[in-house]
Amino acid sequence: MKKFELKFWLSCVMMALCIGFTACSDDDEEGIAGDAKTLIVGTWESTWSKGYEIYEGEKEEWDEAYTEDVYTFKNDGSGTYKDVSGSTPYTEDFTWSISGNKLKITFNGYSDEATIKTLNGTTLVIIAQEKDENEEFYDEISFKKK
C-alpha cells in the first residue's frame, strides 16, 4: 500500500510539473511577438517606470511603480490617452503609427516617438529618450493590457 501511495503522489507531482512547464510562455521575452500594429490595439495601463534625467549636471534616477497613464489604441490609427493621477482624469485624443520598432504618437500636431522594447499579448514596454547639449532623459515604461 505504501508503494502505491508513493507512486501515486510522485505521479501527481510529475503531472503538475509537466502541466506547469507547458503552460509557461515566452510572453516576457523582449521584442515584438508578432504584428505590432495588431498587438498594440486595445487598452494599456502603465505599471512601472525606470530611468533617469540629467539636467545641469545633476542626475535624478527612478525605478518605481507608475500607474498614471492609460492608452487606448484603435485599429484605425487613432486613440485616447488618459492621465488618471489626479482626482479628475485628463483625457486627450491622439493618432499613432508603428514603423519597425518605433511607435509614433501625435497629440494636436505635436509628435513623440518611442522605441518598443517588448510587445506581446499582455505586456508593452516602451523607451522614451532625448538628449541635447543641456539635458539627457531616458524612461522605460511598462504597461499591461487591460
Salt bridges, closest charged atoms under 4 A:
GLU30 OE2 - LYS117 NZ 3.44
GLU45 OE2 - LYS146 NZ 3.83
GLU136 OE1 - LYS131 NZ 3.96
GLU140 OE2 - LYS50 NZ 3.90
GLU140 OE2 - LYS117 NZ 3.15
